Amino acid sequence: MFQKLQQKWGVNHRQFWIIFIVFGLTGTTTAILTRYVTAWLGMDASSFWVWKLMVRLGMLVFGYQFILLGYGALLGQWAFFWKYEELLLRKLGVLSQKSKIKNQNNSLEPMAKGQQPIPNSQSPIAKGQQPIPKTQLAIFASGAGSNAQKIIEHFKNHPSVRVALVVCNKPGAGVLQIASDKGIPSLLIEKERFFRGDTYLPVLKEYGIDFIVLAGFLWKVPIDLINAYPQKILNIHPALLPKYGGKGMYGMHVHEAVIAAGEKQSGITIHFVNEHFDEGAPVFQATCLIDEKDTPETLAQKIHVLEHAHFPVEIEKIVS
Ligand code: GAR
């Protein structure tokens, strides 16, 4: 159950437990503060129940949220809880449903009409030589983002490739914090708009995106996007395709299925993306052995090791 929740939130193990602690501390603190506030307002057993209820509801609706943000910030999880609050405010209709894009300073401002896109950075050039524009990479990810992190680190100061954008569909996902820490702008996308096909194309174009990598991105890529980036979208899958691929086969579900089938080996597949889940042309595979003691969790760790070692390097080969 915990693992499902961790996957849903898109956070790593450590973050998950911190978030749990924050929720716990917030609940307790709100309960204690509510008692103090009602006492401070002079309320007791004889007070009119409607007033008491209103104070309690007020504390629950407003106090709780502030305390949550406070503990979240104190324990280093501001990004997660801020996104959590944003989502809540959007659901309540307080914030507009429009997707926000982080600008280069990572402020949560929508990219204003007419605003200049980030210029393509260029490789350092010798005197008199023409500058070579860098290939601009977008990483699509929905989870903890360990692969995204490795890719960003690999291409830091790279002469011809630059990670220009992180695209994510899950508010509060670990990958958003990674992007922010690394100074990479991020774009939070919404399901309905994404599946309309080409809605996000103009944004990708504004960022000058030349190539897309899916690093733990779980939505099917719409055909309009595939057509706009022919043979320019790569995915990593945590198994040896064509086995254990297709709809519903992602993350821990893959490892659970592999272990349940009693496989002796698993691995990773890097492949181009087409209109079918996990069916595009494969470009690379690497394997690891499974022993009897392996569980889905230990297999996931082995797979991550393979992914981190190979994905950035394979991207570099293909993009170059
Ligand atoms: C990775 O293992 C990746 O292969 C998998 O999600 C994980 C993301 O981990 N992708 C899929 O299952 C796609 N079908 P990360 O967020 O730590 O990079």
Boltz pocket constraint, residues with backbone or C-beta under 6 A from the ligand:
constraints:
  - pocket:
      binder: B
      contacts: [[A, 141], [A, 142], [A, 143], [A, 144], [A, 145], [A, 146], [A, 147], [A, 148], [A, 215], [A, 216], [A, 217], [A, 218], [A, 236], [A, 237], [A, 238], [A, 249], [A, 250], [A, 251], [A, 254], [A, 303], [A, 304], [A, 307]]
      max_distance: 6.0
